């Protein structure tokens, strides 16, 4: 498009954990490390700074949220000064994965209703949508969200035109590779799409890729998301002006 005119958004890309789903990832990371420290790793626990109360929500959101499994495990073990990290990262990641599958199968997660309604509204407005989460469990979550109570049919995963979640990308967030891949598979340019993210490194990745960024604050981190350049930050996605998306703008309803 030439000049200063701006067309409407032609694509929307959504992170899953923390944006669409209140997932048990944090619980799985926290509890699996506790079990390891109290069991198989009890011999090295005293060499670390770890204690259960030190695995806080702030630690998870600032260092682990939005990262692929290996990167998330590494961040936690480095933080607590766990020795022999290279060997233990794989064990921690696998232990956490077993736990999260168990939690998901037990139904220990819920969809954010505001987000599901927003995705459906965006798709109904004719804007193609993509799921783009670092988590290999994203599809499992989305397939378990029944749309009948939102007036739809099927499950939330079926709504998405593209799903690049859980792929083994060369670079994780804040590198924009996952979002650039989603845009390419949607057939849109980054400048014509927006990314919805709840994590600081996700907002960084969106802006680095040339996307508009919608910050979704689920952890009292409005200022942190705004500081990374989010075009707008909301605590409820129902606050977004849907009509403005047709002008290529991310703004709140007046």
Secondary structure, 3 states (H helix, E strand, C coil): CCCCCCCCCCEEEECCECCCEECCHHHHHHHHHHHHHHCCCCCCHHHCCCCHHHCCHHHHHHHHCCCCHHHHHHHHHHHCCCCCHHHHHHHHHHHHHHHHHHHHHCCCCEECHHHHHHHHHHHHCCCEEEECCCCCCHHHHHHCCEHHHHCCCCEHHHHCCEECCCCCCCCCCCCCHHHHHHHHHHCCCHHHEEEEECCHHHHHHHHHCCCEEEEECCCCCHHHHHHCCCCEEECCHHHECHHHHCCCCCCECC
